[in-house]
Amino acid sequence: MKKLLTGVCCLVLAVMLYVTISASLQQDIVSATQKLWPDPWFRATLADAYCGFLFFWLWVAWREQSVAIRVLWFILIMTLGNLAMAGYLLLQLRHIRSGENLGRLFSRKLSP
């Protein structure tokens, strides 16, 4: 299961990097947003994405003990979205040994 999650995270990182770089080379985000903002489905999709980012960050904030780390991950998740989320999960998967129960992902980290 660890290999599957790692593969999915790497795939998400690759896809998001590709589409973000491709889009950036064609149009800057400010001019795109100005054109798209009047569309109600754009706003709904944006709100949906950021609510998802917030829910993911709540899990991160619950797991992490340091306020500074919580703030750092909030900024990364809210600015980089799925890139940061896949990165966080990859970092957490590094600490799980092969064959070890993935339940550790769903528990709080212990203070060092």
DODREN-825425 format. One record per residue: x negated, y, z negated of N, C-alpha, C in turn; residue number from 1; residue in one letter. Coordinates in Angstrom, 2 decimals, decimal comma, always signed. Layout:
residues N
<pt <X Y Z> <X Y Z> <X Y Z> NUM "A">,
...
This chain:
residues 112
<pt <-0,82 -1,19 +0,00> <+0,00 +0,00 +0,00> <-0,87 +1,26 +0,00> 1 "M">,
<pt <-2,00 +1,19 -0,70> <-2,90 +2,35 -0,73> <-3,39 +2,68 +0,68> 2 "K">,
<pt <-3,73 +1,64 +1,44> <-4,19 +1,87 +2,82> <-3,08 +2,49 +3,67> 3 "K">,
<pt <-1,86 +2,04 +3,49> <-0,74 +2,60 +4,24> <-0,55 +4,08 +3,91> 4 "L">,
<pt <-0,53 +4,41 +2,62> <-0,38 +5,82 +2,21> <-1,53 +6,67 +2,72> 5 "L">,
<pt <-2,73 +6,15 +2,65> <-3,90 +6,88 +3,15> <-3,76 +7,12 +4,65> 6 "T">,
<pt <-3,34 +6,10 +5,37> <-3,13 +6,24 +6,82> <-2,07 +7,26 +7,16> 7 "G">,
<pt <-0,96 +7,23 +6,43> <+0,12 +8,20 +6,67> <-0,37 +9,62 +6,39> 8 "V">,
<pt <-1,10 +9,80 +5,30> <-1,63 +11,13 +4,97> <-2,59 +11,63 +6,04> 9 "C">,
<pt <-3,46 +10,74 +6,52> <-4,40 +11,12 +7,58> <-3,66 +11,46 +8,87> 10 "C">,
<pt <-2,62 +10,70 +9,18> <-1,81 +10,98 +10,36> <-1,13 +12,35 +10,24> 11 "L">,
<pt <-0,55 +12,62 +9,07> <+0,10 +13,92 +8,84> <-0,92 +15,05 +8,99> 12 "V">,
<pt <-2,10 +14,88 +8,40> <-3,14 +15,90 +8,54> <-3,50 +16,13 +10,00> 13 "L">,
<pt <-3,70 +15,04 +10,75> <-4,07 +15,17 +12,16> <-2,98 +15,86 +12,98> 14 "A">,
<pt <-1,73 +15,43 +12,78> <-0,61 +16,03 +13,53> <-0,46 +17,50 +13,17> 15 "V">,
<pt <-0,49 +17,81 +11,88> <-0,30 +19,21 +11,46> <-1,45 +20,10 +11,95> 16 "M">,
<pt <-2,67 +19,60 +11,89> <-3,80 +20,38 +12,42> <-3,64 +20,62 +13,91> 17 "L">,
<pt <-3,27 +19,58 +14,64> <-3,09 +19,71 +16,09> <-2,01 +20,73 +16,44> 18 "Y">,
<pt <-0,82 +20,58 +15,84> <+0,27 +21,49 +16,21> <+0,01 +22,91 +15,72> 19 "V">,
<pt <-0,65 +23,05 +14,58> <-0,95 +24,39 +14,06> <-1,99 +25,09 +14,92> 20 "T">,
<pt <-3,04 +24,38 +15,28> <-4,08 +24,99 +16,14> <-3,51 +25,29 +17,52> 21 "I">,
<pt <-2,74 +24,37 +18,08> <-2,14 +24,59 +19,40> <-1,22 +25,81 +19,39> 22 "S">,
<pt <-0,39 +25,90 +18,37> <+0,53 +27,04 +18,27> <-0,24 +28,34 +18,07> 23 "A">,
<pt <-1,27 +28,31 +17,25> <-2,06 +29,52 +16,98> <-2,77 +30,02 +18,22> 24 "S">,
<pt <-3,19 +29,12 +19,08> <-3,86 +29,52 +20,31> <-2,89 +30,16 +21,31> 25 "L">,
<pt <-1,61 +29,84 +21,18> <-0,61 +30,39 +22,10> <+0,03 +31,67 +21,59> 26 "Q">,
<pt <+0,20 +31,78 +20,26> <+0,91 +32,94 +19,71> <+0,59 +33,08 +18,23> 27 "Q">,
<pt <+0,43 +34,33 +17,78> <+0,17 +34,52 +16,36> <+1,48 +34,37 +15,58> 28 "D">,
<pt <+1,36 +34,03 +14,32> <+2,53 +33,71 +13,50> <+3,41 +34,93 +13,24> 29 "I">,
<pt <+2,84 +36,12 +13,15> <+3,63 +37,32 +12,87> <+4,57 +37,63 +14,03> 30 "V">,
<pt <+4,07 +37,61 +15,26> <+4,95 +37,91 +16,39> <+5,99 +36,80 +16,59> 31 "S">,
<pt <+5,61 +35,56 +16,31> <+6,57 +34,45 +16,42> <+7,69 +34,62 +15,41> 32 "A">,
<pt <+7,34 +34,97 +14,19> <+8,34 +35,13 +13,13> <+9,30 +36,27 +13,45> 33 "T">,
<pt <+8,78 +37,35 +14,00> <+9,65 +38,49 +14,35> <+10,70 +38,08 +15,38> 34 "Q">,
<pt <+10,33 +37,22 +16,31> <+11,27 +36,77 +17,34> <+12,24 +35,72 +16,79> 35 "K">,
<pt <+11,75 +34,89 +15,88> <+12,56 +33,78 +15,40> <+13,46 +34,13 +14,21> 36 "L">,
<pt <+13,10 +35,12 +13,43> <+13,83 +35,43 +12,20> <+15,34 +35,61 +12,40> 37 "W">,
<pt <+15,80 +36,24 +13,48> <+17,25 +36,39 +13,66> <+18,01 +35,06 +13,82> 38 "P">,
<pt <+17,33 +34,00 +14,20> <+17,97 +32,70 +14,40> <+18,28 +32,06 +13,04> 39 "D">,
<pt <+19,58 +31,80 +12,75> <+19,93 +31,23 +11,44> <+19,33 +29,83 +11,21> 40 "P">,
<pt <+19,12 +29,05 +12,26> <+18,53 +27,73 +12,07> <+17,05 +27,82 +11,74> 41 "W">,
<pt <+16,38 +28,85 +12,22> <+14,98 +29,06 +11,84> <+14,90 +29,34 +10,34> 42 "F">,
<pt <+15,78 +30,22 +9,86> <+15,78 +30,56 +8,44> <+16,15 +29,35 +7,58> 43 "R">,
<pt <+17,12 +28,56 +8,05> <+17,52 +27,36 +7,30> <+16,38 +26,35 +7,24> 44 "A">,
<pt <+15,69 +26,16 +8,35> <+14,58 +25,22 +8,40> <+13,42 +25,69 +7,52> 45 "T">,
<pt <+13,16 +26,98 +7,54> <+12,11 +27,56 +6,71> <+12,45 +27,40 +5,22> 46 "L">,
<pt <+13,69 +27,68 +4,85> <+14,12 +27,52 +3,46> <+14,02 +26,05 +3,04> 47 "A">,
<pt <+14,42 +25,14 +3,93> <+14,33 +23,72 +3,64> <+12,88 +23,30 +3,40> 48 "D">,
<pt <+11,97 +23,76 +4,25> <+10,55 +23,42 +4,10> <+10,01 +23,94 +2,78> 49 "A">,
<pt <+10,29 +25,20 +2,45> <+9,73 +25,76 +1,22> <+10,37 +25,17 -0,04> 50 "Y">,
<pt <+11,61 +24,77 +0,03> <+12,21 +24,05 -1,11> <+11,51 +22,71 -1,30> 51 "C">,
<pt <+11,20 +22,03 -0,21> <+10,44 +20,78 -0,28> <+9,05 +21,01 -0,84> 52 "G">,
<pt <+8,39 +22,09 -0,43> <+7,07 +22,41 -0,97> <+7,16 +22,64 -2,47> 53 "F">,
<pt <+8,21 +23,34 -2,89> <+8,39 +23,63 -4,32> <+8,59 +22,34 -5,11> 54 "L">,
<pt <+9,42 +21,43 -4,60> <+9,64 +20,16 -5,30> <+8,34 +19,35 -5,39> 55 "F">,
<pt <+7,56 +19,33 -4,32> <+6,29 +18,61 -4,35> <+5,36 +19,26 -5,38> 56 "F">,
<pt <+5,31 +20,59 -5,39> <+4,45 +21,29 -6,34> <+4,88 +21,01 -7,78> 57 "W">,
<pt <+6,17 +20,87 -8,04> <+6,62 +20,55 -9,39> <+6,03 +19,23 -9,86> 58 "L">,
<pt <+5,92 +18,26 -8,96> <+5,28 +16,99 -9,29> <+3,80 +17,21 -9,59> 59 "W">,
<pt <+3,14 +18,02 -8,73> <+1,73 +18,33 -8,95> <+1,55 +19,03 -10,29> 60 "V">,
<pt <+2,37 +20,02 -10,59> <+2,26 +20,78 -11,84> <+2,50 +19,88 -13,05> 61 "A">,
<pt <+3,40 +18,93 -12,91> <+3,66 +17,99 -14,00> <+2,46 +17,08 -14,23> 62 "W">,
<pt <+1,80 +16,66 -13,14> <+0,64 +15,75 -13,25> <-0,60 +16,44 -13,77> 63 "R">,
<pt <-0,85 +17,65 -13,32> <-2,09 +18,35 -13,64> <-2,00 +19,01 -15,01> 64 "E">,
<pt <-3,09 +18,96 -15,76> <-3,11 +19,53 -17,10> <-3,57 +20,99 -17,11> 65 "Q">,
<pt <-4,40 +21,38 -16,18> <-4,99 +22,71 -16,15> <-4,07 +23,72 -15,46> 66 "S">,
<pt <-3,84 +24,85 -16,12> <-3,02 +25,91 -15,52> <-3,69 +26,43 -14,25> 67 "V">,
<pt <-5,00 +26,57 -14,28> <-5,73 +27,07 -13,10> <-5,54 +26,13 -11,91> 68 "A">,
<pt <-5,60 +24,83 -12,15> <-5,40 +23,85 -11,07> <-3,96 +23,91 -10,57> 69 "I">,
<pt <-3,02 +24,06 -11,47> <-1,61 +24,19 -11,07> <-1,41 +25,40 -10,17> 70 "R">,
<pt <-1,99 +26,52 -10,55> <-1,86 +27,75 -9,75> <-2,54 +27,58 -8,39> 71 "V">,
<pt <-3,75 +27,00 -8,40> <-4,46 +26,77 -7,15> <-3,63 +25,91 -6,19> 72 "L">,
<pt <-3,07 +24,81 -6,69> <-2,27 +23,94 -5,82> <-0,97 +24,61 -5,39> 73 "W">,
<pt <-0,41 +25,47 -6,23> <+0,79 +26,21 -5,80> <+0,45 +27,08 -4,59> 74 "F">,
<pt <-0,64 +27,81 -4,67> <-1,06 +28,68 -3,56> <-1,35 +27,86 -2,32> 75 "I">,
<pt <-2,08 +26,76 -2,48> <-2,41 +25,92 -1,32> <-1,16 +25,32 -0,68> 76 "L">,
<pt <-0,26 +24,81 -1,49> <+0,96 +24,19 -0,95> <+1,85 +25,22 -0,27> 77 "I">,
<pt <+2,00 +26,39 -0,88> <+2,87 +27,41 -0,29> <+2,28 +28,05 +0,96> 78 "M">,
<pt <+0,96 +28,01 +1,10> <+0,35 +28,61 +2,30> <+0,04 +27,58 +3,39> 79 "T">,
<pt <-0,32 +26,37 +2,98> <-0,71 +25,35 +3,95> <+0,33 +24,24 +4,13> 80 "L">,
<pt <+1,32 +24,22 +3,27> <+2,41 +23,26 +3,40> <+1,96 +21,81 +3,40> 81 "G">,
<pt <+2,39 +21,07 +4,42> <+2,12 +19,64 +4,49> <+0,64 +19,31 +4,60> 82 "N">,
<pt <-0,17 +20,23 +5,10> <-1,62 +20,00 +5,11> <-2,12 +19,86 +3,67> 83 "L">,
<pt <-1,72 +20,77 +2,81> <-2,15 +20,72 +1,40> <-1,54 +19,52 +0,69> 84 "A">,
<pt <-0,29 +19,22 +0,99> <+0,38 +18,10 +0,33> <-0,30 +16,77 +0,68> 85 "M">,
<pt <-0,62 +16,57 +1,94> <-1,33 +15,36 +2,36> <-2,72 +15,33 +1,73> 86 "A">,
<pt <-3,37 +16,47 +1,66> <-4,69 +16,55 +1,03> <-4,64 +16,19 -0,44> 87 "G">,
<pt <-3,63 +16,70 -1,15> <-3,50 +16,37 -2,58> <-3,31 +14,87 -2,77> 88 "Y">,
<pt <-2,42 +14,30 -1,99> <-2,17 +12,86 -2,13> <-3,42 +12,05 -1,80> 89 "L">,
<pt <-4,17 +12,45 -0,76> <-5,41 +11,75 -0,44> <-6,41 +11,82 -1,61> 90 "L">,
<pt <-6,51 +12,99 -2,22> <-7,40 +13,14 -3,38> <-6,98 +12,22 -4,52> 91 "L">,
<pt <-5,68 +12,10 -4,75> <-5,19 +11,25 -5,83> <-5,39 +9,77 -5,50> 92 "Q">,
<pt <-5,25 +9,40 -4,24> <-5,42 +8,01 -3,83> <-6,87 +7,56 -3,98> 93 "L">,
<pt <-7,82 +8,50 -3,91> <-9,24 +8,15 -4,09> <-9,52 +7,56 -5,47> 94 "R">,
<pt <-8,71 +7,95 -6,45> <-8,93 +7,50 -7,83> <-8,30 +6,15 -8,13> 95 "H">,
<pt <-7,61 +5,58 -7,16> <-6,96 +4,29 -7,36> <-7,78 +3,21 -6,67> 96 "I">,
<pt <-8,16 +2,22 -7,43> <-8,97 +1,12 -6,88> <-8,10 +0,22 -6,01> 97 "R">,
<pt <-8,74 -0,45 -5,09> <-8,05 -1,39 -4,21> <-7,35 -2,46 -5,06> 98 "S">,
<pt <-6,09 -2,68 -4,79> <-5,32 -3,68 -5,52> <-4,69 -3,15 -6,80> 99 "G">,
<pt <-5,09 -1,95 -7,23> <-4,53 -1,37 -8,45> <-3,11 -0,89 -8,18> 100 "E">,
<pt <-2,30 -0,91 -9,21> <-0,90 -0,48 -9,13> <-0,83 +1,01 -8,77> 101 "N">,
<pt <-0,02 +1,35 -7,79> <+0,14 +2,76 -7,39> <+0,99 +3,56 -8,37> 102 "L">,
<pt <+1,51 +2,89 -9,39> <+2,30 +3,58 -10,39> <+1,54 +4,72 -11,07> 103 "G">,
<pt <+0,23 +4,63 -11,03> <-0,60 +5,70 -11,60> <-0,34 +7,05 -10,93> 104 "R">,
<pt <+0,08 +7,00 -9,67> <+0,41 +8,25 -8,97> <+1,58 +8,98 -9,62> 105 "L">,
<pt <+2,41 +8,21 -10,33> <+3,63 +8,77 -10,88> <+3,55 +8,96 -12,39> 106 "F">,
<pt <+2,33 +9,08 -12,87> <+2,14 +9,37 -14,30> <+1,28 +10,62 -14,43> 107 "S">,
<pt <+1,37 +11,22 -15,58> <+0,58 +12,42 -15,83> <-0,88 +12,06 -15,95> 108 "R">,
<pt <-1,71 +13,00 -15,51> <-3,14 +12,80 -15,68> <-3,50 +13,08 -17,13> 109 "K">,
<pt <-4,43 +12,31 -17,64> <-4,88 +12,52 -19,02> <-5,95 +13,60 -19,04> 110 "L">,
<pt <-5,95 +14,39 -20,07> <-6,99 +15,41 -20,22> <-8,34 +14,73 -20,38> 111 "S">,
<pt <-9,39 +15,30 -19,74> <-10,72 +14,69 -19,87> <-11,26 +14,80 -21,27> 112 "P">,
